[in-house]
Amino acid sequence: MRTLRSGFLALTVVLSTAPLTAQSATSDPAPWPAHRAAAGGPRLDALRLGIPPLAELDAAGTDTLRRRAKAVELSDAYAVRLKIHQIASFAELPLFAAEIVIGQRLARDRDRGVESPESLRSAHGALATGLGVLFGVNTITGGWNLIEGWSDRKGRTRRVVHSLAMLAADAAFLATAGAAPDDDLFEDGGRGDGGSVGTHRTWAISASALATAATLMMWIWKD
């Protein structure tokens, strides 16, 4: 009976320790497996809160990341001048079209030896004056804003190219005015002492085309 009791006690001890032994054999050797990052969990980069990693710091421990460009402050007058400049730019295209149509009519009448109506000549002069005022306003507002906003690198190349083209158009319009034929063509039956109609027309079309291209460039060329 004593031998049977001893065997039963030994069997009880073995059975009670078997689960512990199996658990120890199959458990993860790492002391804290619950802290492993899951494969689909959040990346550490998303939790940096703006602090650069050590790999992006130089030996001295200073940040070598590119600094964000400093904001450029522009005055309220800049916005006003820009609005005026834009409105005048929209107005120049119909003025160009009207001036070219009337100018072609005047040139055709002159070539045929027919005196054009006074209203047509007056309209041509008024449109030319309006274009002169418009280009004067745009030259001032555009040049002023170019200087004030020079520190803003975004779009600066586009603004410079546009400004140079418009200054060239200004010079071409001055040449157009200088080559204008006299209005007193038919007085005393003379041909007048003014400039050549062909030269005047060439300068006018060239100046209008250059200014139109420079204006469309600002509408199409985006940074």
C-alpha positions as CSV (number, residue, x, y, z in Angstrom):
1,M,0.0,0.0,0.0
2,R,2.9,2.4,0.8
3,T,4.5,1.6,-2.5
4,L,1.2,2.4,-4.4
5,R,0.8,5.6,-2.5
6,S,4.4,6.7,-3.4
7,G,3.9,5.9,-7.1
8,F,0.6,7.9,-7.2
9,L,2.3,10.9,-5.6
10,A,5.2,10.8,-8.1
11,L,2.7,10.6,-11.0
12,T,0.8,13.7,-9.6
13,V,4.0,15.7,-9.4
14,V,5.0,14.9,-13.0
15,L,1.6,15.8,-14.4
16,S,1.5,19.1,-12.5
17,T,4.9,20.2,-13.8
18,A,4.4,19.1,-17.4
19,P,2.4,22.3,-18.6
20,L,5.1,24.6,-17.1
21,T,7.8,22.7,-19.0
22,A,5.9,22.8,-22.3
23,Q,5.2,26.5,-21.9
24,S,8.9,27.2,-21.2
25,A,9.9,25.3,-24.3
26,T,7.6,27.1,-26.7
27,S,7.6,30.6,-25.3
28,D,9.4,33.5,-27.0
29,P,12.9,33.9,-25.7
30,A,12.5,37.7,-25.8
31,P,11.8,39.1,-22.4
32,W,9.1,41.5,-23.7
33,P,7.6,40.2,-26.9
34,A,4.5,42.5,-26.5
35,H,6.6,45.5,-27.4
36,R,7.4,44.4,-30.9
37,A,6.2,46.8,-33.7
38,A,3.5,45.2,-35.8
39,A,4.3,44.9,-39.6
40,G,1.3,47.1,-40.4
41,G,1.7,49.6,-37.5
42,P,2.4,53.3,-37.7
43,R,5.9,54.3,-38.9
44,L,8.1,56.2,-36.6
45,D,8.5,59.0,-39.2
46,A,4.8,59.9,-38.7
47,L,5.4,60.4,-35.0
48,R,8.5,62.6,-35.2
49,L,6.6,65.9,-34.6
50,G,9.1,67.9,-36.6
51,I,12.2,66.5,-34.9
52,P,14.8,65.4,-37.5
53,P,16.3,61.9,-37.1
54,L,19.8,61.5,-36.0
55,A,20.8,60.5,-39.5
56,E,20.1,64.0,-40.7
57,L,22.2,65.7,-38.1
58,D,25.9,66.4,-38.8
59,A,28.8,65.6,-36.5
60,A,28.3,68.9,-34.6
61,G,24.7,68.0,-33.9
62,T,23.2,70.9,-36.0
63,D,20.3,70.5,-38.3
64,T,21.4,70.1,-41.9
65,L,17.8,70.1,-43.3
66,R,17.0,72.8,-45.9
67,R,15.6,75.8,-44.2
68,R,12.1,76.9,-45.2
69,A,12.2,80.1,-47.4
70,K,11.4,83.2,-45.5
71,A,8.0,84.7,-46.2
72,V,8.0,87.8,-48.4
73,E,5.9,90.6,-47.1
74,L,4.2,92.9,-49.7
75,S,2.4,96.1,-49.1
76,D,-1.3,96.8,-49.6
77,A,-0.3,99.2,-52.4
78,Y,1.3,96.2,-54.2
79,A,-2.1,94.5,-54.4
80,V,-3.8,97.7,-55.7
81,R,-1.2,98.2,-58.4
82,L,-1.4,94.6,-59.4
83,K,-5.2,94.9,-59.8
84,I,-4.8,98.0,-61.9
85,H,-2.2,96.3,-64.0
86,Q,-4.4,93.3,-64.7
87,I,-7.4,95.4,-65.7
88,A,-5.3,97.4,-68.1
89,S,-3.9,94.2,-69.6
90,F,-7.4,92.9,-70.3
91,A,-8.3,96.3,-71.9
92,E,-5.3,96.4,-74.2
93,L,-6.3,93.5,-76.5
94,P,-9.6,95.0,-77.7
95,L,-7.9,98.4,-78.2
96,F,-5.2,96.7,-80.3
97,A,-7.9,95.1,-82.5
98,A,-9.8,98.3,-82.9
99,E,-6.7,100.3,-83.7
100,I,-5.5,97.9,-86.3
101,V,-8.9,97.7,-88.1
102,I,-9.2,101.5,-88.2
103,G,-5.6,101.9,-89.2
104,Q,-6.0,99.5,-92.1
105,R,-9.0,101.4,-93.3
106,L,-7.1,104.7,-93.2
107,A,-4.2,103.2,-95.0
108,R,-6.4,101.8,-97.7
109,D,-8.1,105.1,-98.2
110,R,-4.8,106.9,-98.5
111,D,-3.5,104.4,-101.0
112,R,-6.7,104.9,-103.1
113,G,-6.4,108.7,-102.9
114,V,-9.6,108.9,-100.9
115,E,-9.9,111.2,-97.9
116,S,-11.1,109.3,-94.9
117,P,-14.0,110.6,-92.8
118,E,-13.1,112.9,-89.9
119,S,-14.7,110.5,-87.4
120,L,-12.4,107.7,-88.5
121,R,-9.3,109.8,-88.1
122,S,-10.5,111.0,-84.7
123,A,-11.2,107.5,-83.6
124,H,-7.7,106.4,-84.7
125,G,-6.2,109.3,-82.7
126,A,-8.3,108.6,-79.6
127,L,-7.4,104.9,-79.6
128,A,-3.7,105.8,-80.0
129,T,-3.9,108.1,-77.0
130,G,-5.7,105.5,-75.0
131,L,-3.1,103.0,-75.7
132,G,-0.4,105.5,-74.8
133,V,-2.0,106.1,-71.4
134,L,-2.6,102.4,-70.8
135,F,1.0,101.5,-71.5
136,G,2.2,104.3,-69.3
137,V,0.0,103.0,-66.4
138,N,1.1,99.4,-66.9
139,T,4.8,100.4,-67.2
140,I,4.6,102.3,-63.9
141,T,2.6,99.7,-61.9
142,G,4.4,96.7,-63.4
143,G,7.9,98.2,-62.8
144,W,7.0,99.3,-59.3
145,N,5.7,95.9,-58.3
146,L,8.7,94.2,-59.9
147,I,11.0,96.2,-57.7
148,E,9.0,95.7,-54.5
149,G,8.5,92.0,-55.1
150,W,12.1,91.3,-56.3
151,S,12.9,89.2,-53.1
152,D,10.1,86.8,-54.0
153,R,11.9,84.2,-56.1
154,K,8.7,82.4,-57.1
155,G,7.7,83.5,-60.6
156,R,10.5,86.1,-60.7
157,T,11.9,84.8,-64.1
158,R,8.4,85.1,-65.6
159,R,7.9,88.6,-64.3
160,V,11.3,89.7,-65.6
161,V,10.8,88.3,-69.1
162,H,7.3,89.9,-69.2
163,S,8.7,93.3,-68.1
164,L,11.5,93.3,-70.7
165,A,9.1,92.3,-73.5
166,M,6.7,95.1,-72.5
167,L,9.5,97.7,-72.4
168,A,10.4,96.6,-75.9
169,A,6.8,97.0,-76.9
170,D,6.8,100.5,-75.4
171,A,9.8,101.5,-77.6
172,A,8.1,100.0,-80.6
173,F,5.0,102.1,-80.0
174,L,7.1,105.2,-79.7
175,A,8.6,104.3,-83.1
176,T,5.1,103.8,-84.4
177,A,4.0,107.3,-83.3
178,G,7.2,108.7,-84.8
179,A,6.5,107.1,-88.2
180,A,2.9,108.3,-88.4
181,P,1.9,110.0,-91.7
182,D,0.6,113.6,-91.6
183,D,-3.1,114.1,-91.4
184,D,-3.0,117.0,-93.9
185,L,-2.4,114.6,-96.8
186,F,-5.0,116.1,-99.0
187,E,-4.5,119.8,-98.2
188,D,-3.5,121.8,-101.2
189,G,-3.4,118.5,-103.2
190,G,-0.1,117.5,-101.6
191,R,1.1,114.1,-100.4
192,G,2.1,115.4,-97.0
193,D,5.5,115.2,-95.3
194,G,4.7,112.6,-92.7
195,G,6.2,109.1,-92.3
196,S,5.6,106.2,-94.6
197,V,2.3,104.4,-94.2
198,G,4.0,101.1,-94.6
199,T,6.6,101.8,-91.9
200,H,3.9,103.1,-89.5
201,R,1.8,100.0,-90.0
202,T,4.8,97.7,-89.6
203,W,5.8,99.3,-86.3
204,A,2.2,99.2,-85.1
205,I,1.6,95.6,-85.8
206,S,5.0,94.6,-84.4
207,A,4.4,96.5,-81.2
208,S,0.9,95.1,-80.8
209,A,2.1,91.5,-81.5
210,L,4.9,91.8,-79.0
211,A,2.7,93.3,-76.3
212,T,0.0,90.6,-76.9
213,A,2.5,87.8,-76.6
214,A,3.9,89.2,-73.4
215,T,0.4,89.5,-71.9
216,L,-0.6,86.0,-72.9
217,M,2.6,84.7,-71.5
218,M,1.5,85.9,-68.0
219,W,-1.8,84.2,-68.4
220,I,-0.4,80.9,-69.7
221,W,3.0,80.5,-68.0
222,K,2.2,79.3,-64.4
223,D,4.9,78.5,-61.8
